[in-house]
Amino acid sequence: MFPALPATPSPSARPSRRRGRHAAAALAAGALVLTACSSGGGGGGTRGEGPGSDKNVSSNYTIGTAADSKGPAPEVPGARKGGTVGVLQRDAFPHLDPGQIYYSDVLTVQMLYNRTLTTYRVDGKGRVTLVGDLATDTGTPSDGGRTWTYTLKDGLKFEDGSPITSKDIRWGVERLYASFETDGPQYIQQWLSGEGTTYRKALPDGPYGGKHLPSSVLDTPDDKTIVFHFATPHADTPYAVAMPSIGPVKAEKDGQRKYDNAPFSSGPYRVGDHKVGKSLTLVRNEHWDPATDPVRHQYPDRFEISFGHQFGDSTRRFLADQGSDKAAMSFTNAVAPEMTQKVLDRADTRGRRFDEVQPYVDYINFNTSRLKDVRVRRALAYAMPNGQIVQQMGGATAAQLAPNLLSPAVDGYVPSDPYGKRAKPAGDPSKARQLLKEAGKEGQEIVYAYPNTDIQQRVSVVVTQALERAGFKVQRKEIDSNTWRSAISDTKNSFDIYRSSWGADWPVASTIVPPQYDGRVIADGAQNYSHLDDPAVNAEIDRINAIADVKRAAPLWQKLADKILKDDAPSVPTFYNLQFSLWGSGLGGVKYHTVYGSADPTSVYVK
């Protein structure tokens, strides 16, 4: 697919925080979740399998051609224009500025007003094709993959009818260097200008002082061309430029911090009214040209989004299906756990619900700085009661038992099961006891830290009981959920085991394995929570990162993840998060966004 690339450096240059305001995270309020990707199908029908069964085991991800990148998007059967879509959300959007967006709810809404160089085309069966959005294709690499060139399509316009040019893309990228741009992804900036936060030194004030990155770093030789010159090869670039921040910003409309309240649209809708923290109304952008867009439609007249709706509230309203709620949906609110069975029992909900696997994986990390004997860590892995944890999280519509480190939402996933979790979802205490005996560690004391949320307190009970059955002595340590992340990311923490959650920034495991298991990124605040530092793992990470074809690399990431899990046992996966969604009967075209893990609004219409 791409020319062979030389070796890439340590992924310390690969920042991977991720968005985490999704259903299972909400159920476990206060628990750490970093990220939104997914695998799944379209609307209609929930599977509702029990723990241990797989949903959409391996998604079909492809990188599209120039032909795939052409608009317009295929018409949705039965769709019509007109009407208003109501959107009920629990949380107000923290940002509308595309440069600051990193959560699944805002990732979803930005698709309506923000376009990027590339994007994901998701069909009704959950199959994903990465395509050119503003760009004519997914990019052309050169210089061994260090340089990537993108050409803009004809007919691209902002909401005022002015043309979108490469200078607007450059402005959008360069403003990410400004000090107020703190919450969005940092891949492209770091690849262009340095690791960590050192990239900011290249353009401390962004473009606002009249300075720009040199053309040897970011070049716009004409109005239709933008060229990224990275210090090292990056085969993942076509995915990285699909993130919301890599899109156009018109300099004259850039209010810097104020841009959060009224971003200037390049998509089919624009901001009509925004009452911060209360509501957001999106109306048609008359200058959006569907002929340039392979993904989006413009069926409804407007989207009226309101905040403050708890899951129980939105679920009751969708079930009642009365008045304007017939034409309402939620991007990320899940069916309330206490109402799950009622939704499943109602025959009239079958065509207006989905329950799909998200990219988020929950883990119990083992602190290898303290638990140095791998046999003890393996004993913990065998003993962990994944099935009971799933039940505490809300059961089969909220979580799916995880047998390995990668999510089914990631390209290359296979349902390997190194610790036999499907066969023994309550754990294998006999195997765990055997390993402890071999290690001479019978009665090993474990300090188990967990956040003080209701669900995690209940999870701590079943975990403690399982570990005690396996021969461990468990000291439970409850941590304030407000300080949970800093507590477990302290490399000198005094805990043996603790929970985290992770998801890929795009559906490739290069944003999963390196951030969590590369020993060169162990630091306070970093995400190698287990402190694993295995030279063989580090070397294999570099080898796989050097592979130019991300499709060829995908199964190798799964193989490495299984090796890490079995040979090093730095953590044990417990469950994959699911998104169980319901909407009003008056809407059509609702489908699951396989990458963002939410309801996709780009094809929605009012019946």
LODO-312178 format. One record per residue (C-alpha): residue in three letters; x, y, z. Coordinates in steps of 0.1 Angstrom, whole numbers, plus 5000, padded with zeros to 4 digits. Example, Ala and Ser with C-alpha at 12.3 -4.5 7.8 and 13.67 -1.06 7.14 Angstrom:
<pts>
Ala512349555078 Ser513749895071 
</pts>
This chain:
<pts>
Met500050005000 Phe502850245010 Pro506550225001 Ala508750065027 Leu509750285055 Pro512850285077 Ala512450235114 Thr510550485134 Pro511550605168 Ser510150515202 Pro506450605203 Ser507150865230 Ala506251085201 Arg502850925199 Pro500551105224 Ser497450895230 Arg495051045254 Arg491550955245 Arg488051065248 Gly486050895274 Arg482551025280 His480750715268 Ala478150485283 Ala480250245304 Ala482350525316 Ala479250705327 Leu478050395346 Ala481450395364 Ala481450765371 Gly484750885382 Ala486750595368 Leu489550655344 Val488750625307 Leu491050765281 Thr489450785246 Ala486350665209 Cys486550395182 Ser484350115174 Ser483149815155 Gly479549755147 Gly476549765125 Gly473750005118 Gly470550075136 Gly468049815143 Gly468249525166 Thr470349465197 Arg472149135201 Gly472149115239 Glu474448815241 Gly475648705275 Pro479248755288 Gly481848575268 Ser480248615234 Asp481648845207 Lys479949125189 Asn481449215155 Val484649025161 Ser486749195135 Ser485749505116 Asn486349545080 Tyr488649855077 Thr490049965043 Ile491850265031 Gly489950405002 Thr490950524967 Ala490350864950 Ala487150724936 Asp485950634971 Ser486650984981 Lys484351144956 Gly480951284966 Pro478051284969 Ala477451034996 Pro475050754985 Glu471350844992 Val469750675021 Pro466650475010 Gly463450645021 Ala465150965032 Arg463551295028 Lys464551655034 Gly463051875062 Gly462151865098 Thr464051905131 Val466051645149 Gly466151675187 Val469251555205 Leu469151475242 Gln472551475258 Arg473551435294 Asp476751645293 Ala477251985278 Phe479951995251 Pro483252115267 His484452245233 Leu483252325198 Asp486652435186 Pro487852135164 Gly491352185178 Gln490052115213 Ile487851815206 Tyr488751475220 Tyr485551325234 Ser483151095217 Asp480051325221 Val481851625205 Leu483551405180 Thr480051315169 Val478551665166 Gln481651815149 Met480951585119 Leu478051815111 Tyr479952135109 Asn483652045106 Arg485451875077 Thr488951735078 Leu491551615053 Thr490351265055 Thr487351095073 Tyr485650765078 Arg482850645056 Val480750395076 Asp478150185059 Gly475050035074 Lys476849715083 Gly479649895102 Arg482249855075 Val484650145075 Thr486550305046 Leu489050585053 Val488450835025 Gly489551185014 Asp487151445029 Leu488451785019 Ala491351605002 Thr490951414969 Asp492351094985 Thr493950975017 Gly497351125009 Thr500551054989 Pro503650965008 Ser507251024997 Asp510751045012 Gly510250705028 Gly506950815044 Arg508351135060 Thr506451355036 Trp502751345030 Thr501051555003 Tyr497351635001 Thr495451804973 Leu492151974981 Lys488951914961 Asp487352174939 Gly484252354952 Leu485052354989 Lys483552655008 Phe483052795042 Glu479652895055 Asp480053245041 Gly480653105006 Ser484353185006 Pro486652914992 Ile488552675014 Thr492252675005 Ser495452515017 Lys496252835036 Asp493152765058 Ile494352415065 Arg497752555074 Trp496052815097 Gly494052535113 Val497252335120 Glu499352625132 Arg496752755157 Leu497252415175 Tyr500652545186 Ala499052825206 Ser499052795244 Phe495252795247 Glu494952475225 Thr495352225253 Asp492651955251 Gly492951815216 Pro495251555200 Gln498851645195 Tyr500051385169 Ile500551615139 Gln502151895159 Gln504551655176 Trp505351475143 Leu506151805127 Ser507951985156 Gly509051765185 Glu507951535213 Gly505951615244 Thr505151985246 Thr508452095230 Tyr506552135197 Arg505152465210 Lys508552625208 Ala508352605170 Leu505452855170 Pro504752975205 Asp501953215196 Gly500553005168 Pro499953205136 Tyr498553505155 Gly501853705156 Gly502253675118 Lys504753395119 His504353055103 Leu506052715103 Pro508752705077 Ser507952545043 Ser510452275051 Val507952165079 Leu504552265066 Asp504252385030 Thr501352525009 Pro502952564975 Asp499552664960 Asp495952704971 Lys495152344965 Thr498152164980 Ile499352115016 Val502551915024 Phe503551775058 His507251715063 Phe507751495094 Ala511051425110 Thr510451055109 Pro508150825089 His504450795099 Ala502450535080 Asp499450625102 Thr499250975087 Pro495950915067 Tyr494250835100 Ala495851115120 Val494651375096 Ala491051255100 Met491051395136 Pro488951705140 Ser491851935145 Ile493251885110 Gly490852095091 Pro490352445078 Val490052755100 Lys489453095083 Ala491953335099 Glu489453625098 Lys486953425118 Asp489353275143 Gly488353425177 Gln491053215194 Arg489453115227 Lys486153245216 Tyr486153005186 Asp484952745211 Asn481452905211 Ala481052965173 Pro483352765150 Phe483152865113 Ser481552585094 Ser482952385065 Gly480252115068 Pro476552075060 Tyr475452255091 Arg476552575109 Val475952705144 Gly472652885146 Asp472352945183 His474652835212 Lys473652885248 Val476752755265 Gly476052465289 Lys472352465279 Ser471752405242 Leu473152415207 Thr471252455175 Leu472752365141 Val471052495109 Arg471752425072 Asn474952565057 Glu473752665023 His477252685009 Trp478152325016 Asp478352134983 Pro477251764986 Ala479251684954 Thr482451734974 Asp481451515004 Pro481551135003 Val480051095038 Arg477551355049 His473951435041 Gln471851745048 Tyr468451595053 Pro467051775084 Asp466552145085 Arg468152165119 Phe469451985149 Glu468352105183 Ile470651975210 Ser469852015247 Phe471951915277 Gly471251795312 His469351485303 Gln470251185325 Phe470150845309 Gly466950755327 Asp465351075314 Ser466351025278 Thr465450655279 Arg461950725293 Arg461250985266 Phe462450755238 Leu460250475251 Ala457250705254 Asp457850815219 Gln455451115220 Gly455351455203 Ser458651595193 Asp460551305210 Lys459551085181 Ala462151285161 Ala464751275188 Met467951085194 Ser471051095215 Phe474651085202 Thr476050915233 Asn473450875261 Ala472950505267 Val469850325277 Ala469650345315 Pro470750015330 Glu467649985351 Met465450015320 Thr467449775298 Gln465049485300 Lys462049705294 Val463649825262 Leu464449475251 Asp460949345258 Arg459349615237 Ala458849485202 Asp458449845189 Thr462049925198 Arg463649655176 Gly464149885146 Arg465250185166 Arg468050065188 Phe471549915186 Asp473949765211 Glu477449785197 Val480949725209 Gln483050035215 Pro486850075212 Tyr487250105250 Val488849825269 Asp488849805307 Tyr491949655323 Ile493149565358 Asn496849675357 Phe499549495377 Asn502249715391 Thr505349535378 Ser507549765399 Arg506149595430 Leu504949255416 Lys508149145400 Asp507448775398 Val505548705365 Arg504048395380 Val502248605406 Arg500948835379 Arg499748545358 Ala498048405389 Leu496248735392 Ala495248715355 Tyr493848365359 Ala491948455391 Met490248775378 Pro486448725376 Asn485748895342 Gly482248765340 Gln481248895374 Ile482849235366 Val480649245335 Gln477549185356 Gln478449465379 Met478949705350 Gly475449645339 Gly475449315322 Ala475449205286 Thr474149525271 Ala476749745288 Ala479849535286 Gln481349235269 Leu483848995285 Ala487349075272 Pro489648785265 Asn492648995252 Leu494249335252 Leu492749475220 Ser489149575213 Pro487149405185 Ala486749765172 Val490449765161 Asp491649645127 Gly493449315130 Tyr491649195161 Val491248825166 Pro489348665195 Ser492448505212 Asp491948405248 Pro495348345265 Tyr493848305300 Gly490748105290 Lys488248365301 Arg485448245279 Ala485647895294 Lys485948025330 Pro484548375332 Ala484448355370 Gly488248295370 Asp490447995374 Pro491347985411 Ser492947635408 Lys495447755381 Ala496148065401 Arg496947865433 Gln499247635413 Leu501247935400 Leu501448095435 Lys502747765449 Glu505347735421 Ala506448085429 Gly506548025467 Lys504148305471 Glu501048135487 Gly499148395507 Gln500748685486 Glu499249015499 Ile497849245472 Val497049615476 Tyr494049665454 Ala493150035447 Tyr489850135432 Pro487850465428 Asn485150535453 Thr482250515429 Asp479250295436 Ile479950055407 Gln483650025414 Gln482949965451 Arg480749675440 Val483349555415 Ser485949565443 Val483949315463 Val483749045435 Val487449095426 Thr488449065462 Gln486448745467 Ala487848595436 Leu491448675445 Glu490948535480 Arg489648215465 Ala492848195445 Gly495048225476 Phe495748595477 Lys495348815507 Val493749145496 Gln494049485511 Arg491449715495 Lys492350075492 Glu489550315482 Ile490750625463 Asp488850955457 Ser487550935421 Asn488551305416 Thr492251215421 Trp492150865407 Arg494050935375 Ser496851115392 Ala497050845418 Ile497550555394 Ser499750745370 Asp502250815398 Thr505150575391 Lys505950555428 Asn502350465438 Ser501950205465 Phe499349995448 Asp499649645433 Ile496549635411 Tyr494249905398 Arg491849965370 Ser492250175338 Ser490550205305 Trp491850275270 Gly490850325234 Ala492550385201 Asp492650725186 Trp492050555153 Pro491250195145 Val494950085145 Ala496649925175 Ser499650155171 Thr497650385194 Ile496950115219 Val500049895225 Pro502850145225 Pro501350405249 Gln500450135274 Tyr503349885272 Asp506450065258 Gly509050085286 Arg510450405272 Val507350595281 Ile507250525318 Ala506750855335 Asp504451025360 Gly501251105342 Ala501950865313 Gln499750575305 Asn502150275310 Tyr500350215342 Ser501949875347 His505450005343 Leu506249725319 Asp509749765305 Asp510649465284 Pro513449525258 Ala511949265235 Val508549435236 Asn510149775229 Ala512149645200 Glu509049475185 Ile507049795188 Asp509749975168 Arg509749695142 Ile505949705137 Asn505850085137 Ala508350075108 Ile505949875086 Ala504550115059 Asp501349915053 Val499049955083 Lys496949665071 Arg499949445071 Ala500949565106 Ala497449515121 Pro497749135128 Leu501249185141 Trp499949425168 Gln497449155179 Lys500348895180 Leu502449135201 Ala499549215224 Asp498948845230 Lys502648785237 Ile502649075262 Leu499648945279 Lys500848585282 Asp504648635287 Asp504748955307 Ala501248965322 Pro501449345330 Ser497649365332 Val494549165324 Pro491649295302 Thr488249265319 Phe485649395295 Tyr484849585263 Asn482449865266 Leu479249865246 Gln476950145235 Phe473250055239 Ser471250335221 Leu467550405216 Trp465850675195 Gly462450795185 Ser460350615159 Gly460150925137 Leu463750915127 Gly465450705100 Gly469050675089 Val470450635124 Lys473450405124 Tyr476350335146 His479650515139 Thr482150235140 Val485150465148 Tyr483650715172 Gly481550465192 Ser478350675190 Ala475250725170 Asp476150875136 Pro474051175127 Thr475351225091 Ser472551015075 Val469651085099 Tyr466351205085 Val462951285098 Lys460351045084 
</pts>
